[in-house]
């Protein structure tokens, strides 16, 4: 149970408990694509997706995994002298390639000095027993986190945003990956087109049924060079974007419904100002939004799992 004075199960505390010293994620770009981009299942990718919103400058697929790690370590080591690293396979779908190439890249990453594990972002429909077995093998010696883009528990929403997979496939993926020494994460976007407040709150109920260890949440953002930017310009009625205060209120209610042992890695996302179209929240940083959420949790005397029902 989450103690009311703590209010939610935060990622920072988990990391400090899990590792002996500071841990930094280093983002990597493998150059992989997605099945809803290359024509296997669809074209164009997810309507909201522009990977430039989170790829750092050193993260270029033309560079080897080793070179990207070298540059990432050089960048972060100027800020902190003592730390360990997690190789973060972040952009696009990082299990969507030939199995031999995946194995080579994963091992190249964990064998780099100072790297203690992997974080792999992928889609629920791009996982299989062979890939899970490789990750389970790596997890015998290294930390391995596998993060699925769930995005919504509603199939109609997944269709609207061109995910080209169902929530049923999401549940199958987690069943395949559970109890394999792998930390299981989920990523959710709150405020996708057509979803009511009640339906979005029910995401917390459905997520709590999955064997997930951690959760990343963020508000829907409209960014440049996406299909959603085109839709927002030409069909603005499709969208009901969160204002900051409404989002904070919503998150407080969402957290109350969430299974109390789930680690909340983040509540919001911060796209680069030169790419962000809407919503504009006055340039607040993520830590400032977290501070407001903590304050609102205390004001409402609620906490993670207060309204959770197994």
C-alpha positions in Angstrom: 0.0 0.0 0.0 1.1 3.6 -0.8 1.4 5.6 2.4 -0.7 8.8 2.1 2.3 11.0 2.9 4.1 9.5 -0.1 1.0 9.6 -2.4 2.4 7.6 -5.3 5.0 4.9 -6.2 7.6 7.1 -7.8 10.3 5.9 -10.3 13.1 7.9 -8.6 12.7 5.9 -5.4 12.6 2.6 -7.3 15.9 3.4 -9.1 17.6 4.4 -5.9 16.5 1.1 -4.3 17.4 -1.0 -7.3 20.9 0.4 -8.1 23.9 1.3 -5.9 24.7 4.6 -7.7 23.2 7.1 -10.1 21.8 5.6 -13.3 21.4 7.5 -16.6 19.5 6.3 -19.7 21.4 6.8 -23.0 19.0 6.9 -26.0 19.9 4.8 -29.0 18.5 4.9 -32.6 18.8 1.6 -34.4 17.3 2.8 -37.6 14.5 0.3 -37.4 11.0 1.2 -38.6 7.5 0.0 -37.6 5.0 -2.4 -39.2 2.5 0.5 -39.6 5.1 2.5 -41.5 6.7 0.0 -43.9 3.5 -1.4 -45.3 3.5 -4.7 -43.4 0.4 -3.6 -41.5 0.0 0.1 -42.6 1.7 3.2 -43.8 2.4 6.6 -42.3 2.9 5.4 -38.7 1.0 6.5 -35.7 -0.8 9.8 -36.5 0.8 11.6 -33.5 4.4 10.3 -34.0 7.4 12.5 -34.7 10.5 10.8 -33.2 12.4 14.1 -33.3 10.5 15.1 -30.2 12.7 12.8 -28.0 15.9 11.9 -29.9 19.0 13.7 -28.7 21.6 15.0 -31.1 24.1 12.1 -30.7 21.3 9.6 -31.4 21.7 8.8 -35.2 21.0 5.4 -36.8 24.1 5.9 -39.1 26.3 5.5 -36.0 26.9 2.1 -34.4 25.5 1.3 -31.0 29.0 1.6 -29.6 29.5 5.1 -31.1 26.2 6.3 -29.9 27.0 5.0 -26.4 30.5 6.6 -26.5 28.9 10.0 -27.4 26.1 9.6 -24.8 28.6 8.8 -22.0 30.8 11.7 -23.0 27.7 14.0 -22.9 26.4 12.9 -19.5 29.8 12.3 -17.8 30.4 16.1 -17.8 27.4 16.5 -15.5 27.9 13.6 -13.1 31.3 11.9 -12.4 30.0 8.7 -11.0 27.1 6.9 -12.6 26.1 3.8 -14.4 24.1 3.6 -17.7 21.1 1.9 -19.2 21.2 1.6 -23.0 17.7 2.9 -24.1 16.6 1.5 -27.5 14.0 4.3 -27.9 13.1 5.4 -31.4 10.5 3.4 -33.4 10.1 -0.3 -32.8 13.2 -1.9 -31.3 12.2 -5.6 -31.6 11.3 -5.2 -35.3 14.3 -6.7 -37.1 16.0 -10.0 -37.8 16.6 -11.9 -34.6 20.3 -12.2 -35.2 20.6 -8.4 -35.6 18.6 -7.8 -32.5 20.8 -10.1 -30.5 24.0 -8.5 -31.8 22.8 -5.0 -31.0 21.5 -5.9 -27.5 24.8 -7.6 -26.6 26.9 -4.8 -28.1 25.1 -2.4 -25.8 25.3 -4.3 -22.5 29.0 -5.1 -23.1 29.9 -1.4 -23.3 31.8 -0.3 -20.2 29.5 1.2 -17.6 26.3 -0.1 -19.1 24.3 -2.2 -16.6 21.2 -3.0 -18.6 18.8 -2.4 -21.4 15.5 -0.5 -21.8 13.7 -1.5 -25.0 10.7 0.3 -26.4 8.5 -1.6 -28.8 5.0 -2.5 -29.9 2.9 -5.3 -28.5 2.6 -6.9 -31.9 6.3 -7.0 -32.4 7.3 -9.5 -29.8 7.6 -13.3 -29.9 9.0 -16.2 -27.8 12.4 -16.1 -29.5 12.9 -12.4 -28.7 11.7 -12.9 -25.1 14.1 -15.8 -24.7 17.1 -13.6 -25.8 16.0 -10.9 -23.3 15.6 -13.4 -20.6 19.1 -14.7 -21.3 20.5 -11.2 -21.0 18.5 -10.6 -17.8 20.5 -13.3 -16.1 23.4 -10.8 -15.8 21.9 -7.4 -16.7 18.9 -5.3 -15.9 16.3 -5.6 -18.7 13.2 -3.4 -19.1 10.8 -4.0 -21.9 8.3 -1.2 -22.5 5.2 -1.7 -24.7 3.4 1.2 -26.3 -0.1 0.5 -25.1 -1.4 4.1 -25.8 -5.0 3.2 -25.3 -7.1 0.2 -24.1 -9.8 1.1 -26.6 -9.6 -0.6 -30.0 -11.5 2.2 -31.7 -8.9 4.7 -30.6 -6.0 2.5 -31.7 -7.7 2.4 -35.1 -8.1 6.1 -35.2 -4.5 6.8 -34.5 -3.3 4.1 -37.0 -1.6 1.8 -34.4 -2.6 -1.2 -36.5 -2.8 -3.5 -33.4 -5.5 -4.2 -30.8 -5.6 -4.1 -27.1 -6.1 -7.9 -27.1 -2.6 -8.2 -28.7 -1.3 -6.0 -25.9 -2.6 -8.4 -23.3 -1.1 -11.4 -25.2 2.3 -9.6 -25.3 2.4 -9.1 -21.6 1.4 -12.7 -20.9 4.2 -13.9 -23.0 6.8 -11.6 -21.3 5.7 -12.0 -17.6 7.8 -14.0 -15.1 10.9 -13.9 -17.3 13.1 -11.7 -15.2 12.2 -8.7 -17.3 10.9 -5.5 -15.9 7.7 -4.7 -17.8 6.7 -1.2 -18.6 3.7 0.4 -20.3 3.3 3.7 -22.2 0.0 5.5 -22.3 -1.2 8.7 -24.1 -4.0 10.5 -22.3 -6.4 12.7 -24.4 -6.5 10.8 -27.7 -9.3 11.7 -30.0 -12.8 10.6 -29.1 -12.1 9.3 -25.6 -14.3 10.6 -22.8 -13.0 11.3 -19.3 -14.7 8.2 -18.0 -13.1 6.0 -20.7 -9.7 7.5 -20.0 -10.1 6.8 -16.2 -10.9 3.3 -17.1 -7.5 2.9 -18.7 -6.2 2.9 -15.1 -8.5 0.0 -14.3 -7.5 -2.0 -17.4 -3.8 -1.3 -17.0 -3.9 -2.5 -13.4 -5.0 -5.9 -14.7 -1.8 -6.3 -16.7 1.4 -7.7 -15.2 3.2 -4.3 -15.6 5.9 -3.0 -13.2 6.0 0.6 -14.4 4.0 3.1 -16.3 4.8 6.2 -18.3 1.9 8.7 -18.9 1.8 11.7 -21.0 -0.8 14.2 -22.3 -1.6 14.1 -26.0 0.6 16.7 -27.7 0.2 17.9 -31.3 3.6 18.2 -32.9 4.7 19.4 -36.3 5.2 17.1 -39.3 2.6 14.5 -38.1 -0.7 13.4 -39.5 -2.3 14.6 -36.3 -1.0 18.2 -37.0 -2.8 18.1 -40.3 -5.9 16.8 -38.6 -5.7 19.4 -35.9 -5.5 22.2 -38.5 -8.3 20.9 -40.7 -10.6 19.0 -38.2 -10.0 20.7 -34.8 -13.3 19.3 -33.5 -11.6 15.9 -33.3 -9.6 17.0 -30.3 -10.3 18.0 -26.8 -6.8 18.7 -25.5 -6.1 19.0 -21.8 -5.5 22.3 -20.2 -2.8 22.2 -17.5 -5.2 22.5 -14.5 -7.6 19.9 -15.9 -4.8 17.5 -16.6 -3.6 17.8 -13.0 -7.1 17.1 -11.7 -7.4 14.2 -14.1 -4.1 12.6 -13.1 -5.0 12.8 -9.4 -8.2 10.8 -10.1 -6.4 8.4 -12.5 -3.7 7.6 -9.9 -6.4 6.9 -7.3 -7.7 4.0 -9.5 -4.3 2.6 -10.3 -2.9 -0.6 -8.8 -0.7 0.7 -5.9 2.5 -1.3 -6.7 2.9 0.1 -10.2 5.8 2.4 -10.5 4.9 5.7 -12.1 7.9 6.7 -14.2 6.4 10.0 -15.5 3.2 11.9 -15.6 3.7 14.2 -18.6 5.8 14.8 -21.7 7.7 17.9 -22.8 8.1 18.2 -26.6 10.7 20.7 -28.0 9.1 24.2 -28.2 10.0 24.5 -31.9 7.9 21.3 -32.7 5.0 21.7 -30.3 1.7 23.1 -31.7 -0.6 22.4 -28.8 -1.4 22.4 -25.9 0.9 25.2 -24.7 1.3 25.0 -20.9 3.4 28.1 -20.4 6.8 26.3 -20.8 6.5 24.4 -17.5 9.1 21.7 -17.0 8.1 18.2 -16.1 9.4 18.6 -12.5 7.1 21.6 -12.1 4.1 19.7 -13.2 5.0 16.8 -10.8 5.1 19.4 -8.0 1.6 20.6 -8.9 0.4 17.0 -9.0 1.9 16.2 -5.6 0.2 19.3 -4.2 -3.2 18.4 -5.6 -2.9 14.9 -4.3 -2.4 16.3 -0.8 -5.2 18.8 -1.2 -7.6 16.1 -2.2 -6.2 13.7 0.4 -5.8 10.9 -2.1 -3.0 8.6 -3.2 -2.2 5.8 -5.7 -4.5 2.9 -5.3 -7.0 4.6 -2.9 -9.9 3.6 -5.2 -8.2 0.5 -6.7 -10.3 -2.7 -6.7 -8.6 -6.0 -7.4 
